[in-house]
Amino acid sequence: MVHTKSSFFLIIFLLITVVTFMTGLEAQDTENNRAPIQEFVKKAQEHVKQNQIEEAIEIYERIVIAAPEN
Protein backbone atom coordinates (compact mmCIF):
# COMPACT_ATOMS: atom_id res chain seq x y z
CA MET A 1 0.00 0.00 0.00
CA VAL A 2 2.84 2.40 0.79
CA HIS A 3 4.45 1.59 -2.55
CA THR A 4 1.23 2.51 -4.39
CA LYS A 5 0.99 5.91 -2.67
CA SER A 6 4.60 6.76 -3.44
CA SER A 7 4.14 5.76 -7.09
CA PHE A 8 1.04 7.94 -7.30
CA PHE A 9 2.89 10.96 -5.88
CA LEU A 10 5.86 10.31 -8.15
CA ILE A 11 3.56 10.36 -11.21
CA ILE A 12 1.89 13.57 -10.01
CA PHE A 13 5.29 15.16 -9.43
CA LEU A 14 6.45 14.19 -12.93
CA LEU A 15 3.28 15.61 -14.50
CA ILE A 16 3.70 18.90 -12.63
CA THR A 17 7.33 19.06 -13.75
CA VAL A 18 6.41 18.47 -17.40
CA VAL A 19 3.64 21.09 -17.35
CA THR A 20 5.95 23.63 -15.70
CA PHE A 21 8.67 22.94 -18.26
CA MET A 22 6.26 23.30 -21.20
CA THR A 23 4.87 26.56 -19.81
CA GLY A 24 8.41 27.91 -19.50
CA LEU A 25 9.14 27.01 -23.11
CA GLU A 26 6.00 28.78 -24.31
CA ALA A 27 6.92 31.91 -22.36
CA GLN A 28 10.43 31.88 -23.82
CA ASP A 29 9.05 31.37 -27.33
CA THR A 30 6.70 34.33 -26.88
CA GLU A 31 9.60 36.56 -25.82
CA ASN A 32 11.63 35.52 -28.86
CA ASN A 33 8.72 36.21 -31.21
CA ARG A 34 8.10 39.72 -29.87
CA ALA A 35 11.54 41.09 -30.72
CA PRO A 36 11.04 41.23 -34.51
CA ILE A 37 7.53 42.62 -34.07
CA GLN A 38 8.89 45.43 -31.90
CA GLU A 39 11.35 46.30 -34.68
CA PHE A 40 8.48 46.65 -37.14
CA VAL A 41 6.54 48.80 -34.66
CA LYS A 42 9.56 51.10 -34.34
CA LYS A 43 9.81 51.32 -38.11
CA ALA A 44 6.13 52.21 -38.38
CA GLN A 45 6.54 54.87 -35.69
CA GLU A 46 9.41 56.38 -37.67
CA HIS A 47 7.12 56.61 -40.70
CA VAL A 48 4.48 58.38 -38.60
CA LYS A 49 7.05 60.92 -37.38
CA GLN A 50 8.06 61.57 -40.98
CA ASN A 51 4.38 62.01 -41.88
CA GLN A 52 4.46 58.90 -44.10
CA ILE A 53 1.10 57.66 -42.85
CA GLU A 54 0.33 55.22 -45.68
CA GLU A 55 3.61 53.37 -45.16
CA ALA A 56 3.01 53.22 -41.40
CA ILE A 57 -0.50 51.84 -41.89
CA GLU A 58 0.84 49.18 -44.25
CA ILE A 59 3.39 48.06 -41.66
CA TYR A 60 0.77 48.01 -38.88
CA GLU A 61 -1.54 45.93 -41.07
CA ARG A 62 1.24 43.42 -41.68
CA ILE A 63 1.95 43.25 -37.95
CA VAL A 64 -1.71 42.47 -37.24
CA ILE A 65 -1.73 39.74 -39.87
CA ALA A 66 1.52 38.20 -38.62
CA ALA A 67 0.74 38.41 -34.90
CA PRO A 68 -2.96 38.96 -34.22
CA GLU A 69 -2.60 38.02 -30.53
CA ASN A 70 -0.32 41.03 -29.92
N, C-alpha and C positions, 0 to 999 in steps of 0.2 A: 504494500500500500504506500509506503514511503517513497519507493522507487517511482511509482506512478505520478505522485504529486511533484516530485523533482523533475520528471520528464515534462510534465505539463508546464511548469514554470520556465523550464529551459526553452520550450517551443515558443511560449509567449515572449520571453526575452529576445529570442532570435527574430521574431516578427517585428517587435518594436524597433530593434536595431536596423532591420532592412527598411522599414518605413522611414525612419529618421534619416538614413543614408540617402534614400531616394528623394526625400524632400530637400535635403542639402544640395543634391545635384541639380534639381530643378531651380533652386534659388540661384545657384552659380550660373546656370545656363541663361537665366533671365538677365543677370548682370552683364554677361558677355554680349547678349543681343542688344542691350540698350545703348552701348557705346557707339555703334555706327549710326543709330537713329539720332542720337544727340548731335552727331556731326552734321547730319542733314538738317536738323532744326536750326543749328547755328548758321548754316549756309542760307536757309530761308530767311532768317532774321537779318542777315547781311543784305539780302535783296530788298527787304522791306525798308531798311535804313537808306538804301540807295534809290528808293521810290520805284523799284522794279517789282510791282505788285503781282503782275501776271506770272513771272518766274517763281515768286515766293509761293503763290497759290498752287502752282504745278508741283512744287516740291512737297508742300503740305499734303496734297492729294496723294502723292506717291507714298508718303509716310503712312497715311491712313490705310492705304491698300496693303502695304507691306506688314504693318503692325497694328491691326485694328484694336487690340487690347490695350494699347498705350494711348 
